[in-house]
Amino acid sequence: MELTNKNGIPESVFRWIQILHKQNEVKRNESIAALELEFGKKFELKISATSLIKSVREVVLTDRHYDEVTKEASDLYDSTIGMVLHDSFASLPSRPGEFKEVRVGAEIVKVLVHGQFDSIYNLDLNDYKSLKIGGYIWGDKEYEYTAQLSIYRFLYFLHKAIMANDIGTITQLFVDYRDREFETKKYGWADVPNYPHKSIELNFQMWDREKTERWIIRKVTDYKIATMLPDNELPLCKDEERWMRVAKKTGKKTYNKCAKYCSAAPFCNQHLGG
């Protein structure tokens, strides 16, 4: 993947984004390689917990065309801040019984399914998310967060033979919180108890082991089949996977993810065909 700076952000900031994303990619690849050493073999197909939650089309196209993908550095500004936040939490002294940056994996239908969660403390899973306050106000992430935590818990059990507790935590840190949103009560939900300020913890009841296993096997099987198909025959993304919005006045449909947030869009006949 190549980073560009057509928006002209300061050179020092562009370099910061370039270096941190490269370092993160190297670190991730090294941890996956170390995981393969534990299994004593290289896997032809590997997929992460976060990729399992995405559409098959997006994952396969991004993998195939990764070296052709270009990203505007300014679009990665928020995710770079997220990397820094994760690294700072990882650098803190661990509490007794706490493990951080835990990479786990398992072989499922001949595919290495892997993931890395931020911490486990007294068998409670926790993952940190940096986001804008709008992501909390209008976001609908319950299914995504529940699935992600459930996959981590299942992989942790297969890899470490230890079952984590069935309530997982997502700690959200807001990067653009403004006091006036609370003080003016612009949004009706601001009256609820524990209105979020700079950060908030959200707890999720994870799926049981059997449900998680069925879900992962189905998704991994879909992924395996898709890797054997040409680009233009890949399963189509669903409207909700494309973040479809319908204009109230005109009824026109727009697909927000395709327009800006999907690396595979330039290579996707579903997107290019409208």
C-alpha positions in Angstrom: 0.0 0.0 0.0 1.3 3.4 -1.0 0.6 6.6 1.1 0.1 9.9 -0.8 -0.1 13.5 0.4 -2.2 15.2 -2.2 -4.0 17.2 0.6 -0.7 18.8 1.5 -0.5 18.0 5.3 2.7 19.2 6.9 5.7 17.0 5.8 6.5 16.2 9.4 3.0 14.9 10.0 3.0 13.0 6.7 6.3 11.3 7.8 4.8 10.5 11.2 1.9 8.7 9.6 4.1 6.9 7.1 6.5 5.6 9.7 4.0 4.6 12.3 1.8 2.7 9.8 4.9 0.9 8.4 6.1 0.0 11.9 2.6 -1.3 12.8 2.5 -3.4 9.6 6.0 -4.9 10.3 5.0 -5.6 14.0 1.8 -7.3 12.9 3.5 -9.5 10.3 6.1 -10.5 12.8 3.5 -11.5 15.4 1.6 -13.6 12.8 4.9 -15.2 11.7 5.6 -16.1 15.3 2.2 -17.6 15.6 2.8 -19.8 12.5 6.1 -21.0 14.2 4.0 -22.3 17.1 1.9 -24.3 14.6 5.1 -25.5 12.9 4.0 -24.5 9.4 3.1 -21.7 7.0 -0.5 -21.2 6.2 -1.6 -20.4 2.6 -4.7 -18.6 3.9 -4.8 -16.4 6.9 -7.6 -14.1 8.1 -7.9 -11.9 11.1 -10.7 -11.5 13.6 -11.4 -8.0 12.4 -11.4 -9.1 8.7 -14.0 -11.8 9.5 -16.4 -9.1 10.5 -16.1 -7.4 7.1 -17.6 -8.5 3.9 -15.9 -11.3 2.0 -15.6 -9.1 -1.1 -13.8 -6.3 0.7 -11.3 -8.6 2.4 -10.4 -10.7 -0.7 -10.1 -7.7 -3.0 -8.0 -5.8 -0.5 -5.7 -8.8 -0.1 -5.3 -9.3 -3.8 -4.6 -5.7 -4.7 -2.8 -4.6 -1.6 0.3 -3.5 -3.4 -1.9 -1.4 -5.8 -3.8 0.3 -3.0 -3.1 4.0 -2.5 -4.3 5.9 0.6 -4.3 9.6 1.3 -2.3 10.1 4.5 -4.7 12.6 5.9 -7.4 9.9 5.8 -5.3 7.8 8.1 -4.8 10.6 10.7 -7.4 9.2 13.1 -6.2 5.7 12.9 -2.7 6.9 13.5 -3.8 8.6 16.7 -5.4 5.2 17.6 -2.1 3.4 17.1 -0.4 5.9 19.5 -3.1 5.4 22.1 -2.8 1.6 21.9 0.9 1.8 22.2 0.7 4.1 25.3 -1.6 1.7 27.0 0.6 -1.3 26.1 3.6 0.6 27.6 2.0 0.9 31.1 3.2 -1.4 33.8 1.0 -4.5 33.9 -1.1 -5.3 36.9 -0.7 -8.8 38.5 -2.7 -11.2 36.4 -2.8 -8.8 33.4 -1.5 -9.6 29.9 -1.4 -7.1 27.0 -1.3 -7.2 23.2 -2.3 -10.9 23.2 -2.0 -12.5 19.8 -4.0 -15.7 19.5 -4.8 -18.0 16.7 -6.3 -21.3 15.7 -6.5 -23.5 12.5 -10.1 -23.6 11.4 -11.0 -25.5 8.2 -7.3 -25.2 7.2 -7.2 -21.4 7.6 -5.2 -19.6 10.3 -7.7 -17.4 12.1 -5.9 -15.0 14.3 -6.5 -11.8 16.3 -4.8 -9.6 18.8 -6.8 -8.0 21.7 -5.4 -5.2 23.9 -5.6 -6.8 27.3 -6.9 -9.5 29.6 -7.1 -8.9 33.3 -8.5 -11.5 35.7 -9.9 -13.2 32.6 -11.8 -10.1 31.5 -11.2 -9.2 27.8 -10.8 -5.6 27.0 -10.2 -3.7 23.7 -9.5 0.0 23.2 -11.2 2.0 20.5 -10.4 5.7 19.7 -13.2 7.4 17.8 -15.1 10.6 17.3 -18.0 11.4 19.6 -20.3 11.0 16.6 -19.4 7.3 16.4 -20.9 6.9 19.9 -23.9 9.2 19.1 -25.0 7.7 15.8 -22.9 4.5 15.6 -24.5 1.1 15.7 -21.5 -1.1 16.7 -23.1 -3.6 19.1 -23.0 -6.5 16.7 -19.5 -5.7 15.5 -18.1 -5.4 19.0 -19.9 -8.5 20.2 -18.6 -10.5 17.3 -15.1 -9.2 17.7 -14.9 -10.0 21.4 -16.5 -13.4 20.9 -13.9 -14.3 18.3 -11.1 -13.2 20.6 -12.5 -15.2 23.5 -12.9 -18.4 21.3 -9.4 -18.1 19.9 -8.0 -17.5 23.4 -9.7 -20.7 24.5 -8.4 -22.8 21.6 -4.9 -21.3 21.8 -4.4 -21.1 25.6 -6.9 -23.7 26.8 -8.4 -21.0 29.1 -11.9 -19.7 28.8 -12.2 -16.0 29.5 -15.2 -14.5 31.2 -18.3 -14.1 29.1 -18.6 -10.3 29.5 -16.1 -8.3 27.4 -15.3 -4.6 27.5 -14.8 -2.1 24.8 -13.2 1.1 26.2 -14.0 4.0 23.9 -11.7 7.1 23.9 -13.2 10.2 22.2 -10.7 12.3 20.2 -13.0 15.2 19.5 -15.2 15.6 22.6 -16.7 19.1 23.1 -18.2 20.2 26.4 -20.9 22.3 24.6 -22.5 19.1 23.3 -23.1 18.1 26.9 -23.9 21.6 28.3 -26.5 22.5 25.6 -28.0 19.0 25.6 -28.2 19.2 21.8 -29.0 15.5 21.6 -31.8 13.9 23.5 -29.7 11.0 24.7 -27.5 13.5 26.6 -29.9 13.3 29.5 -29.2 9.6 30.2 -27.0 8.7 33.2 -23.3 8.3 32.6 -23.3 10.5 29.5 -19.8 10.0 28.1 -17.1 12.6 28.6 -13.7 11.8 27.4 -14.1 8.0 27.5 -16.5 5.3 28.4 -16.6 1.6 29.0 -19.2 -0.5 27.2 -19.8 -4.1 28.3 -21.0 -6.8 26.0 -22.4 -10.3 26.6 -20.3 -12.5 24.3 -21.7 -15.4 22.3 -21.3 -18.9 23.8 -18.6 -21.1 22.5 -20.9 -23.2 20.2 -22.5 -20.2 18.5 -19.1 -18.5 18.0 -17.6 -21.7 16.5 -20.5 -22.0 14.1 -20.2 -18.4 13.1 -16.5 -18.5 12.5 -16.7 -21.8 10.5 -19.4 -20.3 8.2 -17.4 -17.0 7.7 -14.1 -18.8 7.1 -15.7 -21.2 4.6 -17.2 -18.3 2.7 -13.8 -16.7 2.6 -12.1 -19.9 1.4 -14.6 -20.2 -1.5 -14.2 -16.5 -2.4 -10.4 -16.8 -2.7 -11.0 -19.2 -5.6 -13.3 -16.8 -7.5 -12.2 -14.0 -10.0 -12.8 -10.4 -8.8 -16.0 -9.9 -10.7 -17.7 -13.0 -9.4 -17.1 -12.4 -5.7 -20.2 -12.3 -3.5 -21.8 -8.8 -3.5 -21.6 -6.7 -0.4 -24.9 -6.2 1.4 -26.4 -2.7 1.7 -25.6 -2.5 5.4 -22.0 -3.5 4.7 -21.7 -0.6 2.3 -23.3 1.8 4.8 -26.2 2.7 2.5 -28.1 5.9 3.2 -31.3 6.9 1.4 -32.0 10.6 1.0 -35.4 11.5 2.5 -36.4 14.0 -0.3 -35.0 12.3 -3.4 -34.8 8.6 -2.3 -31.3 8.5 -3.8 -29.0 5.9 -2.4 -25.5 6.6 -1.4 -22.9 4.1 -0.1 -20.7 5.9 2.4 -18.2 3.1 3.0 -17.6 2.5 -0.7 -17.1 6.2 -1.3 -14.3 6.8 1.2 -13.6 4.0 3.7 -13.1 0.8 1.5 -9.6 0.2 0.2 -11.0 -2.3 -2.3 -13.4 0.3 -4.0 -11.1 1.1 -7.0 -11.0 -2.6 -7.9 -14.6 -3.5 -7.2 -17.1 -3.9 -10.1 -20.0 -3.7 -7.7 -18.9 -0.1 -6.6 -17.7 0.9 -10.1 -20.9 -0.3 -11.7 -23.0 1.9 -9.3 
